[in-house]
């Protein structure tokens, strides 16, 4: 809320703020789009929220994005400091952002990238609960297709 006006924030599957809407009038007061690694491609309106790419806190002076333990530089697509967990992550490159997979992975704390397991669920609205822990989105998608085709329309809704 700003000046007694309520706003609605619209974000994508990564948590990137895409639009800020005046809740009373429905007017879009801010819109922005990013490339895969978080560089701003288009931006319009006044910046009302400090959050941007993947829900990180954007520093307007440096362009760096804060994710918990460290800052991310979208221009270089790398972290600006070593991974605080060193080589205990799932890569030997301690500066690489989400293992170079910014569409399917997220690192909200700056320490360890996570798979967006529910990506297929959020896109299709359906998932097979037995595949909830699967990191292979393609197999999950195939399972959903097969389940849908063989169960005569009896598709399991996504578990929250």
C-alpha positions in Angstrom: 0.0 0.0 0.0 1.3 3.4 -0.9 -0.6 6.7 -0.4 -3.7 4.6 0.7 -3.7 2.8 -2.6 -3.5 -1.0 -2.7 -1.4 -2.7 -5.4 -1.4 -6.3 -6.7 2.0 -7.8 -7.7 1.9 -10.3 -10.6 5.0 -12.6 -10.8 6.1 -15.5 -12.9 7.1 -19.0 -11.9 10.4 -17.8 -10.6 8.9 -15.1 -8.5 10.1 -12.3 -10.9 7.8 -9.3 -10.5 6.3 -8.8 -14.0 3.5 -6.3 -13.2 2.3 -4.1 -10.4 -1.4 -3.3 -10.7 -3.5 -0.6 -9.0 -6.0 -2.9 -7.2 -8.7 -0.2 -7.3 -8.6 0.9 -10.9 -7.0 -2.2 -12.5 -4.4 0.1 -14.2 -0.9 -1.4 -14.7 1.4 1.0 -12.9 4.6 -0.9 -13.6 5.6 -3.6 -16.1 8.9 -5.3 -16.7 10.4 -8.2 -18.5 13.7 -10.0 -18.1 15.9 -12.3 -20.2 16.6 -15.8 -18.9 19.4 -14.6 -16.6 17.6 -11.6 -15.2 18.7 -8.6 -17.3 15.8 -6.1 -17.7 14.6 -6.2 -21.3 11.7 -3.7 -20.9 10.5 -1.6 -18.0 7.7 0.9 -17.7 6.2 2.9 -14.9 7.5 3.9 -11.5 9.4 1.3 -9.5 7.0 0.6 -6.6 8.6 -2.5 -5.3 12.3 -3.3 -4.8 11.9 -6.9 -5.8 12.5 -7.9 -9.4 14.1 -11.0 -11.0 13.3 -14.2 -9.3 12.0 -12.3 -6.3 15.5 -10.9 -5.4 16.1 -7.5 -3.9 17.4 -5.2 -6.7 20.0 -2.5 -5.9 19.0 0.3 -8.2 22.5 1.8 -8.1 24.6 -1.3 -8.9 22.0 -3.5 -10.7 23.0 -6.4 -8.5 20.3 -8.6 -7.0 20.5 -9.8 -3.4 19.5 -13.4 -2.8 20.0 -14.1 0.9 23.7 -14.9 1.4 25.1 -13.1 -1.7 24.6 -10.8 -4.7 23.9 -11.9 -8.2 25.1 -9.9 -11.3 22.7 -10.5 -14.2 25.1 -8.9 -16.7 27.7 -11.6 -16.1 25.1 -14.3 -15.1 27.3 -15.1 -12.1 27.4 -14.5 -8.3 29.7 -11.8 -7.2 31.2 -13.8 -4.3 32.1 -17.5 -3.6 29.3 -19.9 -2.6 29.3 -19.8 1.3 28.8 -23.6 1.3 31.9 -23.8 -0.9 32.1 -27.1 -2.8 29.2 -28.8 -0.8 26.8 -27.7 -3.5 26.1 -29.6 -6.7 28.8 -27.9 -8.8 32.5 -27.2 -8.7 31.9 -23.7 -10.1 31.2 -21.7 -6.9 30.2 -18.6 -8.9 27.8 -20.2 -11.4 24.2 -19.1 -11.0 21.7 -22.0 -10.8 24.0 -24.3 -12.7 23.3 -22.2 -15.8 19.6 -23.2 -15.8 17.7 -20.1 -14.8 14.4 -21.2 -16.3 14.1 -24.5 -14.3 16.1 -23.6 -11.2 16.0 -21.0 -8.4 18.5 -20.0 -5.7 16.6 -17.8 -3.4 19.1 -18.0 -0.5 22.3 -17.7 -2.5 23.6 -21.0 -1.3 22.1 -23.9 -3.3 20.0 -24.0 -6.5 16.7 -25.8 -6.3 14.8 -27.5 -9.1 11.4 -26.0 -9.7 9.7 -29.4 -9.3 6.3 -28.0 -9.7 7.0 -26.3 -13.0 5.0 -28.8 -15.0 2.2 -28.6 -12.4 2.1 -24.8 -12.6 2.0 -24.9 -16.4 -0.5 -27.6 -16.9 -2.4 -27.4 -13.7 -2.0 -31.1 -13.2 0.6 -33.5 -11.9 1.1 -37.0 -10.9 1.7 -37.0 -7.1 3.9 -40.1 -7.3 6.4 -37.9 -9.3 6.4 -35.0 -6.9 10.1 -35.6 -6.0 11.2 -36.2 -9.6 13.8 -33.8 -11.0 13.1 -34.9 -14.5 10.4 -32.7 -15.8 10.2 -34.5 -19.1 9.4 -37.8 -17.5 6.8 -36.1 -15.3 5.2 -34.5 -18.4 5.2 -37.9 -20.2 3.6 -39.5 -17.1 0.9 -36.9 -17.0 0.2 -37.4 -20.7 0.0 -41.2 -20.3 -2.1 -41.0 -17.1 -4.5 -38.6 -18.8 -4.8 -40.7 -21.9 -5.3 -44.0 -20.1 -7.4 -43.0 -17.2 -10.3 -41.6 -19.3 -9.9 -38.0 -18.1 -9.3 -38.9 -14.4 -6.3 -36.7 -13.8 -4.9 -36.0 -10.3 -4.9 -32.3 -9.4 -1.6 -30.8 -8.3 -0.9 -31.3 -4.6 0.0 -28.1 -2.8 
